Amino acid sequence: AKQWYQRRVRGGEGTMTLINRLRHNVIKTGIKSVALSYSRISLADVAEKLQLDSPEDAEYIIAKAIKDGVIEASINHEKGFMETIDSVDIYRSEEPLKAYHARIRFCLDIHNHSIKAMRFPPKSYNDSLEDAQKQREREQQDLEYAKEIAEEEDDGLL
């Protein structure tokens, strides 16, 4: 890898490759902006705007951009123009509204469930409350029984 890098830097090939890549990126960006600006434009006008040598060069570059997915367009070879394909604007459809509504409904359901959980204790909590009431009743009965026994002993001692 080091030898390849040194050979490219010393030979000057790296600079030319860099310039060619930069030129292709600039042309690709230009094609994107032309495709956004015009719904239909002749290949000669594209070649003129991008400063290409001929409409055939423009046709080749546009075809490659379409193949690579850079733009959505079609080329009419007989009449010599490029026509962009209208992409669907997702934000003008009902899809974002439906997705947003589903998210809000989910959040509200979580909120409602948490409010219910805080308001009403679980069934097992009620069982322990009943056990506590039974325990108090038993303690009360034990106290009454202890009082009766104490009264009987007091009566027996007198």
Number of C-alpha atoms within 10 A of each C-alpha: 6 7 8 8 11 12 13 15 12 10 10 11 12 15 13 11 12 11 12 12 12 12 12 13 12 13 20 19 14 15 22 16 12 19 22 13 11 12 13 16 17 19 23 19 16 23 19 14 13 17 11 16 11 14 18 15 15 24 22 11 18 25 17 14 18 15 12 10 10 15 21 17 21 15 19 13 11 6 9 14 19 23 16 19 13 10 8 8 7 9 9 9 10 9 11 12 12 11 11 11 12 12 12 12 12 12 12 12 12 12 12 12 12 11 11 11 11 10 9 10 10 10 9 9 11 12 11 11 12 12 12 12 12 12 12 12 12 12 12 12 12 12 12 12 12 12 12 12 12 12 12 12 11 10 9 8 7 6
